[in-house]
Amino acid sequence: MLSDAKIKILMQAAEPVVSPLPGRYANLNLSDLAWEAYASPIQPSSIDLHAGKIFIPEKVAGKSGSHGNGADAYTIKQGESVIVSTYEQLNLPNNISGIVFPPSGVLSSKAILVSNIGHIDPGFKGCLRFTLINMGSEPFSICSEKVIVGTLLLFEVNGMVEKNWLERACLAGKATQTGGKAEPDQDEIDSLAADFAGMDKRMIKVASEQLTSLRYLKWNAGLPIFLTAIISLAAYFYNLHFGDLGELRKQNYTFQSQMLDQRKQIIELEEKYNQQSMSITDLKEKLAKK
């Protein structure tokens, strides 16, 4: 693993291993003591990577955050996910590889999950892209150059590679000599749900299915009342002609009790049905505001 001293040497190459750096560090002399500060992007054995452009799923074309028009700032709502490209571009020599880890600072403390983390081959050239998911209880604001989204570790490989990442990617049509894609294409953005795992839409679907079940139960609750009424009326007329008066009164009382119980069940189902309908309406309104 490379130390900060060796990282600085790579930063002085004709094509720095990582550039540009954010804020005051963009043109700061590498001999300046500010590079040894706690907030320096070059740490003892790593380099901090910052948020660049932000891409938001389900954004209308041409709007900020859509394909080809990445946003510089955005507030990630609870359960929402976005794609973030790094502000810095990597330019790894043929004998240097890297590994990116999620940062241990603000993102982890705010329950922001960072995915697409992994290994970077020698010869890689371009920006990295991560998916950020807000798993916390509060919205989280992200701004270009300000928020650290990855921690890059660099390693020296044993000898030079036979064909580096850029050469292979160019042959496969996945990159040009200037490097890989700086931003996600439309398919990448569309493959990501605006909310984690499509929870909003799934909740509406589940609630709608529950509403259908309540409609079915409501109908089924009314059917026994109808059948009970038919049977009780038949028994009533039978006893009117062939039975005694005491038995007739007893059956009439039983019939009224059954009707009252069934009516209570229908009222309870109607209340659940109305509550479920209101919940679905609220969910749809919240989804429409996103």
ZAMARGU-4260 file (C-alpha; in steps of 0.2 Angstrom, whole numbers, plus 5000, padded with zeros to 4 digits):
<rodrens>
0) 5000/5000/5000 | 5007/5017/4995 | 5011/5030/5009 | 5007/5049/5007 | 5025/5052/5002
5) 5023/5040/4987 | 5006/5047/4983 | 5013/5064/4982 | 5026/5058/4970 | 5013/5051/4959
10) 5004/5068/4960 | 5019/5077/4952 | 5018/5066/4936 | 5014/5074/4920 | 4997/5066/4922
15) 4993/5066/4941 | 4986/5049/4948 | 4971/5059/4954 | 4966/5076/4948 | 4959/5089/4950
20) 4958/5091/4969 | 4945/5101/4977 | 4945/5118/4984 | 4961/5126/4990 | 4971/5110/4986
25) 4969/5111/4967 | 4984/5123/4965 | 4992/5120/4982 | 5011/5116/4982 | 5014/5099/4988
30) 5027/5105/5000 | 5014/5116/5009 | 5011/5110/5027 | 4992/5110/5023 | 4994/5093/5015
35) 4998/5086/5032 | 4982/5093/5040 | 4967/5083/5046 | 4956/5089/5032 | 4969/5086/5018
40) 4963/5075/5004 | 4979/5065/5005 | 4979/5055/5021 | 4993/5044/5028 | 4989/5030/5016
45) 4974/5035/5006 | 4966/5049/4995 | 4949/5056/4998 | 4937/5056/4983 | 4923/5069/4983
50) 4906/5070/4975 | 4905/5077/4958 | 4889/5077/4947 | 4874/5069/4954 | 4861/5059/4944
55) 4843/5056/4950 | 4833/5042/4944 | 4816/5046/4936 | 4821/5064/4932 | 4813/5072/4917
60) 4826/5074/4902 | 4834/5091/4903 | 4830/5094/4921 | 4845/5096/4934 | 4850/5078/4939
65) 4845/5070/4923 | 4856/5061/4910 | 4868/5074/4902 | 4864/5087/4915 | 4870/5081/4932
70) 4866/5091/4947 | 4880/5100/4958 | 4869/5099/4974 | 4854/5088/4979 | 4845/5083/4995
75) 4843/5064/4996 | 4827/5060/5005 | 4824/5045/5016 | 4825/5029/5006 | 4830/5038/4990
80) 4845/5033/4980 | 4856/5043/4967 | 4871/5040/4956 | 4886/5051/4960 | 4902/5052/4949
85) 4918/5058/4958 | 4924/5075/4956 | 4942/5068/4954 | 4947/5059/4939 | 4959/5044/4941
90) 4974/5041/4930 | 4983/5025/4936 | 5000/5020/4929 | 5003/5002/4923 | 5011/4997/4939
95) 4998/5004/4951 | 4981/4997/4956 | 4968/5003/4968 | 4954/4999/4980 | 4940/5010/4985
100) 4931/5009/5002 | 4916/5019/5009 | 4922/5034/5019 | 4921/5033/5038 | 4915/5051/5040
105) 4899/5060/5037 | 4891/5047/5026 | 4892/5033/5038 | 4886/5043/5053 | 4871/5048/5043
110) 4867/5030/5037 | 4871/5034/5019 | 4875/5017/5011 | 4888/5018/4997 | 4888/5004/4984
115) 4899/5000/4968 | 4914/5000/4979 | 4928/4989/4973 | 4945/4986/4964 | 4952/4997/4951
120) 4965/4990/4938 | 4981/4997/4932 | 4979/5009/4918 | 4962/5015/4923 | 4957/5032/4917
125) 4942/5042/4922 | 4929/5046/4935 | 4922/5033/4947 | 4903/5031/4950 | 4894/5026/4966
130) 4876/5023/4971 | 4871/5032/4987 | 4856/5026/4997 | 4849/5036/5011 | 4845/5023/5024
135) 4844/5035/5038 | 4829/5044/5046 | 4832/5061/5039 | 4836/5069/5022 | 4854/5071/5018
140) 4861/5085/5007 | 4876/5082/4996 | 4886/5095/4986 | 4900/5094/4973 | 4917/5095/4980
145) 4911/5096/4998 | 4906/5078/5003 | 4918/5063/5003 | 4911/5048/4994 | 4925/5036/4994
150) 4943/5032/5001 | 4955/5027/4988 | 4970/5015/4993 | 4984/5013/4980 | 4995/4998/4978
155) 5010/4994/4968 | 5009/4978/4958 | 5023/4966/4954 | 5030/4971/4937 | 5021/4980/4923
160) 5004/4972/4917 | 5004/4965/4899 | 4988/4975/4894 | 4981/4988/4905 | 4963/4993/4909
165) 4962/5007/4896 | 4969/4997/4882 | 4957/4983/4885 | 4942/4995/4887 | 4946/5004/4871
170) 4947/4987/4862 | 4930/4983/4869 | 4922/5000/4864 | 4920/5004/4883 | 4931/5019/4883
175) 4942/5031/4872 | 4960/5036/4875 | 4953/5050/4886 | 4946/5037/4898 | 4930/5029/4903
180) 4913/5037/4904 | 4912/5052/4915 | 4894/5050/4919 | 4881/5035/4919 | 4871/5032/4903
185) 4852/5033/4903 | 4851/5014/4905 | 4861/5015/4921 | 4850/5028/4928 | 4834/5020/4923
190) 4839/5003/4931 | 4839/5012/4948 | 4823/5015/4958 | 4821/5033/4964 | 4818/5025/4982
195) 4827/5010/4989 | 4820/4994/4981 | 4805/5003/4974 | 4798/5003/4992 | 4785/5017/4988
200) 4777/5008/4973 | 4778/4992/4982 | 4769/4999/4997 | 4755/5006/4985 | 4754/4989/4977
205) 4752/4980/4994 | 4740/4992/5000 | 4729/4990/4984 | 4729/4971/4986 | 4724/4973/5004
210) 4710/4985/4999 | 4704/4972/4986 | 4704/4959/5000 | 4694/4970/5011 | 4681/4973/4997
215) 4680/4954/4996 | 4678/4952/5015 | 4665/4965/5015 | 4655/4956/5002 | 4657/4940/5011
220) 4651/4948/5027 | 4635/4953/5019 | 4631/4936/5011 | 4628/4927/5028 | 4616/4941/5033
225) 4606/4938/5017 | 4606/4919/5020 | 4602/4920/5038 | 4588/4932/5034 | 4581/4919/5021
230) 4583/4904/5033 | 4575/4914/5048 | 4560/4920/5038 | 4557/4902/5032 | 4558/4896/5049
235) 4547/4910/5055 | 4533/4906/5043 | 4534/4888/5046 | 4532/4890/5065 | 4518/4903/5062
240) 4508/4889/5054 | 4514/4873/5062 | 4524/4878/5078 | 4520/4886/5095 | 4521/4905/5099
245) 4536/4903/5112 | 4547/4894/5099 | 4543/4908/5086 | 4548/4922/5098 | 4564/4913/5102
250) 4569/4911/5084 | 4565/4929/5081 | 4576/4934/5095 | 4590/4923/5088 | 4588/4930/5071
255) 4589/4948/5077 | 4605/4945/5087 | 4613/4937/5072 | 4609/4952/5061 | 4616/4964/5074
260) 4633/4954/5075 | 4634/4954/5056 | 4630/4972/5055 | 4644/4976/5067 | 4657/4966/5056
265) 4651/4976/5041 | 4654/4992/5050 | 4671/4987/5056 | 4676/4982/5038 | 4669/4998/5031
270) 4680/5008/5043 | 4696/4997/5038 | 4691/5000/5020 | 4690/5019/5021 | 4706/5020/5031
275) 4715/5009/5018 | 4709/5020/5004 | 4715/5036/5013 | 4732/5028/5015 | 4734/5023/4997
280) 4729/5041/4992 | 4742/5048/5004 | 4755/5037/4997 | 4751/5042/4979 | 4752/5060/4983
285) 4769/5058/4992 | 4775/5049/4977 | 4769/5062/4965 | 4778/5076/4974 | 4795/5067/4971
</rodrens>
